[in-house]
Amino acid sequence: MENKLFTPVRIGGLSIRNRFVRSATHEGLADENGFYTERLSGVLTLLAEHEVGLIISGHAFVSPEGRASALQASAATDDAIPGWRETVERVHARGAKIALQLAHAGGNTAVPGAAGPSAFAQAPGKKECRALTPDEIRNLKTAFAAAACRARRAGFDAVQIHAAHGYLLSQFLSPYYNRRTDDYGGTLSGRARMVYEVYDAVRNAVGEDYPVLIKINSEDFVPDGFSQEECREVCRELERRGLNGVELSGGIPPAGAALSPVRVQDTADGDKVYYEDAARQLKAVLRIPVVLVGGVRHPAKALSLIESGTCDMISLSRPLIREPGLLSRWLAGDGTRAACVSCNACFRPIVTGRGFSCPRERK
Ligand SMILES: Cc1cc2nc3c(=O)[nH]c(=O)nc-3n(C[C@H](O)[C@H](O)[C@H](O)COP(=O)(O)O)c2cc1C
């Protein structure tokens, strides 16, 4: 019997061999300039070898002040292109597609002078960022557009705009962070203006035919946060403007560990995955593909999410750190769950400069 998980799907004009996405995962393996290293390229190549349909790169900063951490990949200058090109070629040779995730951390960066939509501190006791000026907002849109152009020139099949998890664009969307009183704050149309204008700038830069995706929060999971209803409205407007696909996530740092995008909560067979209800409701109002991330560990669950029409594609992050070969295993008919138990130990080696890895990984 044909397994629908391994049937092709289209995002815009892009044909993808199956329903699996490697969700953007900061590898902590770029060099100090933010350029791709042989090790980083090897990680992405291995995922392509093991049946991932669409690989989304770890978040790449579109301008230096938006850098979230050391050893993060850069999309801020043309110098990144040669390293990308080699990786893209290797990935394509193994039958996978690859998208670059475009990101800016906004008030959530460690750099001096960090700025977001408004002044806020990411956590009690942390330094407050300042509010972006109108000129800076204009420059940011240009930076996203320029980075998207670079991605296209390097051969990436698509770009994904990172508007989730409390990074810059998620900060604009969220009433929790965004207290602006100008055109970029206030009602949803004001808070979403930055996302719409970044999308339009990217679209103008890459052309009509190039797939542009967004990763967005289903909700922030804080009082006064971005809500599910608002998410649906923003996605509908982006679809009207020509967006090609949505990856649905959720949570911002003040939501706490239990409701963060990387929950330390293992899902058993049959459990709902993190944003399942929100995905079903979003899918009901969109025509473009919906990609669902967060907590998927069981192939039977992945299949039921696709067969029930909850989403069009399944996105995985931590399971593919522990088992880069997971999808080869599932394709070969092994129906046992991913070995990942969602413990987040994969972050620890990033912090110490060694790049992501799972201490429990099957060698
Ligand atoms: C080590 C690590 C790095 C991550 N980096 C990113 C990133 O660069 N961009 C992003 O949108 N999400 C990032 N995430 C979140 C994942 O894409 C995903 O949304 C989350 O881990 C939930 O999926 P999972 O349960 O399959 O791990 C990261 C997650 C992990 C574990």
The ligand as an SDF file (V2000), in Angstrom:
LIG
                    3D

 31 33  0  0  0  0  0  0  0  0999 V2000
   18.8160   23.0980   18.3830 C   0  0  0  0  0  0  0  0  0  0  0  0
   17.5980   23.7830   17.8360 C   0  0  0  0  0  0  0  0  0  0  0  0
   17.7440   24.8910   17.0320 C   0  0  0  0  0  0  0  0  0  0  0  0
   16.6130   25.5200   16.4840 C   0  0  0  0  0  0  0  0  0  0  0  0
   16.7770   26.5650   15.6140 N   0  0  0  0  0  0  0  0  0  0  0  0
   15.7020   27.1110   14.9980 C   0  0  0  0  0  0  0  0  0  0  0  0
   15.8660   28.0820   13.9710 C   0  0  0  0  0  0  0  0  0  0  0  0
   16.9840   28.4230   13.5840 O   0  0  0  0  0  0  0  0  0  0  0  0
   14.7420   28.6010   13.4150 N   0  0  0  0  0  0  0  0  0  0  0  0
   13.4780   28.2020   13.7880 C   0  0  0  0  0  0  0  0  0  0  0  0
   12.4950   28.6980   13.2280 O   0  0  0  0  0  0  0  0  0  0  0  0
   13.2990   27.2530   14.7260 N   0  0  0  0  0  0  0  0  0  0  0  0
   14.3720   26.6910   15.3180 C   0  0  0  0  0  0  0  0  0  0  0  0
   14.2010   25.6680   16.2230 N   0  0  0  0  0  0  0  0  0  0  0  0
   12.8290   25.1730   16.4930 C   0  0  0  0  0  0  0  0  0  0  0  0
   12.4710   24.0190   15.5680 C   0  0  0  0  0  0  0  0  0  0  0  0
   12.4780   24.3850   14.2140 O   0  0  0  0  0  0  0  0  0  0  0  0
   11.0660   23.4520   15.8840 C   0  0  0  0  0  0  0  0  0  0  0  0
   10.1100   24.4740   15.6740 O   0  0  0  0  0  0  0  0  0  0  0  0
   10.9530   22.9100   17.3150 C   0  0  0  0  0  0  0  0  0  0  0  0
   12.1480   22.2450   17.7010 O   0  0  0  0  0  0  0  0  0  0  0  0
    9.7770   21.9330   17.4810 C   0  0  0  0  0  0  0  0  0  0  0  0
    9.9150   20.8290   16.6060 O   0  0  0  0  0  0  0  0  0  0  0  0
   10.4050   19.3680   17.1480 P   0  0  0  0  0  0  0  0  0  0  0  0
    9.4670   18.9850   18.2500 O   0  0  0  0  0  0  0  0  0  0  0  0
   10.3080   18.4950   15.9300 O   0  0  0  0  0  0  0  0  0  0  0  0
   11.7950   19.5290   17.6380 O   0  0  0  0  0  0  0  0  0  0  0  0
   15.3160   25.0310   16.7760 C   0  0  0  0  0  0  0  0  0  0  0  0
   15.1880   23.8910   17.5840 C   0  0  0  0  0  0  0  0  0  0  0  0
   16.3070   23.2640   18.1030 C   0  0  0  0  0  0  0  0  0  0  0  0
   16.1310   22.0300   18.9420 C   0  0  0  0  0  0  0  0  0  0  0  0
  1  2  1  0
  2  3  1  0
  2 30  2  0
  3  4  2  0
  4  5  1  0
  4 28  1  0
  5  6  2  0
  6  7  1  0
  6 13  1  0
  7  8  2  0
  7  9  1  0
  9 10  1  0
 10 11  2  0
 10 12  1  0
 12 13  2  0
 13 14  1  0
 14 15  1  0
 14 28  1  0
 15 16  1  0
 16 17  1  0
 16 18  1  0
 18 19  1  0
 18 20  1  0
 20 21  1  0
 20 22  1  0
 22 23  1  0
 23 24  1  0
 24 25  2  0
 24 26  1  0
 24 27  1  0
 28 29  2  0
 29 30  1  0
 30 31  1  0
M  END
$$$$
